[in-house]
Amino acid sequence: MKLYYSPGACSLSPHIVARELGLSIDLQKVNTKDKTMEGGGDFWKVNARGYVPVLELDNGERLTEGPAIVQYLADQKPEAGLAPKAGTLERYRLQEWLNFLTSEVHKQFSPLFKPNTPEDYKAIAKQNLATRFDWLDQQLAGRDYLMGKQFTVADAYAFVLLGWTKPTQIDLAKWPNLTAFHKRVGARPKVKQAMQAEGLLPKEQERAA
């Protein structure tokens, strides 16, 4: 399998999941600004929508949209427990989390990364995120992860989104449970490895860990 990714983008979520599962995947770095790929190539031909992640399967088929990709990956090794069994209520709880994250958190960040977004609208987007974070902080009270004690693909996604607070100048310290969650997930060895591979953490930390 091959994962088309951009460092620190939402594609970091399936990258983390693949490493947590011990799946062998090739990484193809994409410049999402000019739609070029490291080593050459036109990313528009890979995904006509122009964004990552894209998971290319061994048979040549391509799967897009992060929440779909992470569930597909988790189902390759169900014994790892990164997604509850299909058909169970717990699996629908996972999908509930993934839908919340993609629609209510991820998309609120989008205008903050666009240079042509008016400053007054950025303030509105940040307030919308603060409201979501207020609720999310409450949900994580007394929990290690979104669904309790078990790390799932939703946690990988939430970790990546919370990491975006730094470049968008949002003080995550306002939400202590979110801060603790972000540190907890960030301390996982496979999460560190994924971030190192994308150049988001120095390689030296891998030897020290």
Legacy VTK file of the C-alpha trace (Angstrom):
# vtk DataFile Version 3.0
C-alpha trace
ASCII
DATASET POLYDATA
POINTS 209 float
0.000 0.000 0.000
1.048 3.573 -0.572
-0.030 6.609 1.460
0.028 10.002 -0.215
0.677 12.518 2.541
1.718 16.064 3.342
3.721 16.605 6.552
1.476 17.461 9.492
-1.707 17.453 7.415
-4.680 15.236 8.236
-2.838 12.444 6.390
-0.739 12.105 9.550
-3.728 10.306 11.081
-3.674 7.232 8.767
0.125 7.344 8.881
-0.028 6.953 12.669
-2.650 4.224 12.377
-0.573 2.220 9.889
2.434 2.342 12.218
0.336 1.431 15.259
-0.870 -1.618 13.325
2.564 -2.563 12.043
1.385 -2.379 8.439
3.935 -1.923 5.705
3.148 1.160 3.635
5.131 3.260 1.217
5.026 7.009 1.761
4.615 9.465 -1.103
5.137 13.074 -0.091
2.839 15.613 -1.737
3.120 19.376 -2.010
-0.521 20.325 -1.578
0.106 23.903 -2.689
1.310 23.200 -6.203
0.029 19.564 -6.365
3.436 18.111 -7.159
4.939 14.995 -5.634
8.402 14.298 -4.312
10.340 12.591 -7.074
8.013 13.992 -9.732
4.420 13.557 -10.780
1.110 15.362 -10.883
-1.004 14.805 -7.773
-4.136 15.916 -9.624
-3.912 12.585 -11.473
-3.947 10.749 -8.158
-6.820 12.665 -6.568
-8.865 15.024 -8.724
-9.933 16.836 -5.534
-6.317 17.744 -4.906
-5.981 16.868 -1.234
-4.471 14.202 0.992
-4.731 11.563 2.293
-5.000 9.002 -0.470
-4.357 5.329 0.206
-3.379 3.346 -2.859
-4.107 -0.339 -2.375
-1.953 -3.142 -3.732
-4.481 -3.768 -6.509
-4.194 -0.155 -7.685
-7.499 1.061 -6.255
-7.386 4.311 -4.323
-9.273 5.184 -1.175
-9.743 8.789 -0.082
-11.108 10.610 2.996
-9.287 10.104 6.271
-12.130 8.589 8.334
-12.702 5.920 5.666
-8.993 5.194 5.293
-8.317 4.710 9.008
-11.231 2.284 9.357
-9.999 0.325 6.349
-6.527 0.122 7.871
-7.874 -0.930 11.273
-9.871 -3.721 9.653
-6.694 -5.170 8.152
-5.658 -6.137 11.682
-8.857 -6.286 13.753
-7.067 -8.054 16.590
-5.193 -4.817 17.335
-8.414 -3.217 18.560
-7.982 0.153 16.842
-11.583 -0.119 15.666
-14.385 -2.119 17.313
-15.886 -5.029 15.414
-18.118 -4.094 12.465
-21.807 -4.197 13.317
-21.358 -3.549 17.029
-22.690 -0.469 18.756
-19.106 0.401 19.686
-18.194 0.558 15.986
-20.956 3.084 15.432
-19.660 5.048 18.420
-16.316 5.166 16.650
-17.992 6.423 13.490
-19.823 8.966 15.610
-16.470 10.282 16.825
-14.925 10.301 13.357
-17.880 12.217 11.939
-17.745 14.755 14.744
-14.030 15.286 14.264
-14.214 15.673 10.504
-17.262 17.940 10.351
-17.152 19.906 13.596
-13.427 20.238 14.247
-11.438 19.603 11.057
-13.554 21.868 8.872
-13.510 24.674 11.419
-9.720 24.749 11.060
-9.793 25.037 7.265
-10.342 28.823 7.012
-7.544 29.434 9.527
-5.012 28.001 7.079
-6.188 30.001 4.072
-4.324 33.291 3.526
-7.346 34.952 1.912
-9.682 34.345 4.867
-10.749 37.704 6.396
-9.463 38.218 9.923
-12.952 38.764 11.300
-14.028 35.384 9.951
-10.959 33.724 11.465
-12.148 35.020 14.840
-15.518 33.366 14.260
-13.857 30.082 13.290
-11.752 30.158 16.439
-14.835 30.764 18.567
-16.565 27.827 16.891
-13.558 25.665 17.680
-13.531 26.856 21.292
-17.135 25.726 21.672
-16.274 22.281 20.278
-13.207 22.108 22.512
-15.288 22.968 25.574
-17.484 19.938 24.893
-14.615 17.682 23.916
-12.710 18.584 27.064
-15.713 17.467 29.132
-15.908 14.155 27.258
-12.281 13.383 28.037
-12.668 13.944 31.776
-11.580 10.721 33.452
-10.751 9.055 30.130
-7.426 8.145 28.616
-8.877 8.142 25.101
-12.064 9.138 23.321
-13.659 5.730 23.794
-12.203 5.001 27.219
-9.062 2.996 27.914
-8.536 1.731 24.369
-6.629 3.778 21.799
-8.544 3.856 18.509
-8.231 5.441 15.080
-10.367 8.346 16.330
-7.644 9.248 18.813
-5.058 9.448 16.045
-7.322 11.857 14.157
-8.047 13.972 17.239
-4.332 14.153 18.038
-3.529 15.546 14.596
-6.317 18.138 14.759
-5.308 19.318 18.226
-1.773 19.742 16.930
-3.083 22.385 14.552
-3.780 24.711 17.487
-0.103 25.681 17.554
0.228 27.113 14.014
-3.183 28.794 14.328
-2.308 30.469 17.664
-4.958 28.752 19.745
-3.907 28.171 23.355
-4.708 24.527 24.055
-3.821 25.046 27.728
-7.317 26.475 28.200
-8.576 22.879 28.014
-6.577 20.745 30.489
-8.109 17.414 29.468
-7.348 18.086 25.804
-3.806 19.119 26.710
-3.265 15.926 28.705
-4.784 13.823 25.896
-2.538 15.443 23.290
0.557 14.754 25.398
-0.580 11.180 26.105
-1.068 10.315 22.444
2.066 12.184 21.439
4.108 10.035 23.808
3.135 6.805 22.027
6.206 5.331 20.294
4.470 4.774 16.950
3.087 8.311 16.977
6.600 9.628 17.499
7.874 7.456 14.649
5.245 8.788 12.255
6.059 12.375 13.187
9.775 11.756 12.805
9.227 10.212 9.382
7.340 13.348 8.297
10.033 15.658 9.662
7.813 16.971 12.458
10.114 15.706 15.219
13.901 15.420 15.149
15.245 11.911 14.600
17.355 12.164 17.758
14.201 11.828 19.858
13.725 8.317 18.529
17.043 7.173 20.021
16.306 8.932 23.304
12.810 7.487 23.621
LINES 1 210
209 0 1 2 3 4 5 6 7 8 9 10 11 12 13 14 15 16 17 18 19 20 21 22 23 24 25 26 27 28 29 30 31 32 33 34 35 36 37 38 39 40 41 42 43 44 45 46 47 48 49 50 51 52 53 54 55 56 57 58 59 60 61 62 63 64 65 66 67 68 69 70 71 72 73 74 75 76 77 78 79 80 81 82 83 84 85 86 87 88 89 90 91 92 93 94 95 96 97 98 99 100 101 102 103 104 105 106 107 108 109 110 111 112 113 114 115 116 117 118 119 120 121 122 123 124 125 126 127 128 129 130 131 132 133 134 135 136 137 138 139 140 141 142 143 144 145 146 147 148 149 150 151 152 153 154 155 156 157 158 159 160 161 162 163 164 165 166 167 168 169 170 171 172 173 174 175 176 177 178 179 180 181 182 183 184 185 186 187 188 189 190 191 192 193 194 195 196 197 198 199 200 201 202 203 204 205 206 207 208
